[in-house]
Amino acid sequence: MTKSFYALYQLENLMSANAEKVLQEALNLSPQDRAEILERLLATFQQPPDTKLDELWAQEAEDRIDAFDRGELGSVSDEAVFARIERQRAK
């Protein structure tokens, strides 16, 4: 039994039937949808919201957009990113 499988097995045994159903449905979503759900769930643990951190991330995003628009920053398709992740997982 791999470490990640064992961790998932333990998690499944601690969750309610309703939570297990939600998890199984979420696992069938696209990677982008799962990431959005994850981000929203993680945000619920942030008490109180860290407005300074949010401002810093917003500025970072704007800086990256500006750099992309100026041709200083390239892009990678989501397909290429997820293919790379899958290759790394297969190792």
C-alpha positions, 0 to 999 in steps of 0.5 A: 500500500503506497503512502498516498493510498494509505492517507486516502484510505484513512481520510475516507474512513473519517469522512461522513457518507455525504462528504465521501459522495461530494469527494467522489463527485469532485474527483470526476471534475476537470482539473480546473474545476477541482482547483477552483473548489480547492481554492474556495475550500481553503479560503474558508480556513483563513480567519480572518481574511488576510487582506494584505496577502490578498493585495500582494497576490493581486499585485503579483497577478497584475505584474505578470499580466503586464509583463506578458503584455510587454512580451517579457513573460511567455505562457504555457497551455494548461494541457502542457502543464497537466501533461508535465504533472502526469509525466512527473507522477508516472516516474 
